């Protein structure tokens, strides 16, 4: 069964840090680029960061320099380290695999991140 499962969300104060984890099925992880998106209330889902199989990364301008995406190939897991969090980072964060060779993208169920004092 194909799975993408996020964990690590929660409540944090402005300026704080959180690390999100995303465990993916082996078949997905070995073949797909992985990404984190987020969706805040009343807003469209947006790309936060992505990482290719080889480890190349891209970030949204709003998080560049504060967030770091990485992947552990031994654990089939992608991480999103979030530092210097702001209230505007509050959203549901989703992990997904990107489509490859005709295989569709797979999405996790999402994890809530709330930045508030």
N, C-alpha and C positions, 0 to 999 in steps of 0.2 A: 504494500500500500504506500502510495506516494504521500509524503508528509513534509510540511514546513511548519515548525512550531517555535513561536517566540516566547521569551521570558525576560524578566528583569525590570519591568516597568514599576512605577510607583510615584510617591509624592516626594519632592525635593525642593529645598529653598532656592531662590535665585542665587546664582553663583556656584551652586553645587554641581555634583557629578553623578552620573548613572552609567551603567554599562548594560546594554541590551544584548541578548544572545538569541541566535536563530539556528536551530538544529534542523538539518535537511536529510532526506533519504539519500543514501549513497549514490544511487543512479542519477539523481538530480545534481548533487554537489559536484560530482566529477566532470560534469558536462556543461554546466550552466554558469553564466555570470550571475551574481546575486546582488540584490539591492534592498535598501530600506526606503520606504515611503512613509509619509505621515498625512493625517487628515485632522484638521482642527474643526471645531463646531462651526457650521455654516460656510466652510471653505472647501475647495476642491482638494483631492488628494494630490500631493506633490512629491517629487523625487527628492530624497535627502542625500543619498550616497549610493554608489554602486562599486562593485569590485569584480574584475574579470577573473577567469581561471588562473591566469598568470600573475594576478595581483595588482594590476593597474587599477587606479581608483579615480573617481570623479565625485565632486561634491556640489551641492547647491551653494550659491553665493552666500546665503544667509547663515550657513553653518561652517563654512570653510575656516579653518584655523581653530575651531572649537570641537568639532566632531572628527572621529577617526574610525574608518571602517577597516576591518581586517578579517582574514579567514584562516581557520586552522584545518588544514586538509586531513590531518590524522583524526580529528574529531567530527568532521563533516559539519562544522559550525562556523557561522559568521557572527562577528561582533560589531556593535556600534558603541564606541566609547564617546560619551557626551560630557563635555566639560563646560564650565562657565555658562551654565544653563540660564535661560531667560524665560520670562513669563510667556513670551510668544512661541516658545518651543512646546508649549502644552498642546498635546494632540494624542491621537491613537497612532501608534507606530506599527507599520506592517513590514514584514519581511517577505520577499518574493524571489523566486528564480525567474530568470529571463528566458524567453523562448529560444530553442535551438533546434535546428534541423527538423522543423515541422512539429516539434513537441511544444505544447502550450506552456505558458507560465503557470506556476503554482504559487498560491498565496497562503500565508498564515492567517490566524484568526485575529491578530492584532494584540497589542499590549498598551495600556494607558500610561502616559507620562504626564504628570501634572507638576508644574513649576509654580510654587506659590509660597508666600510667607505666612 
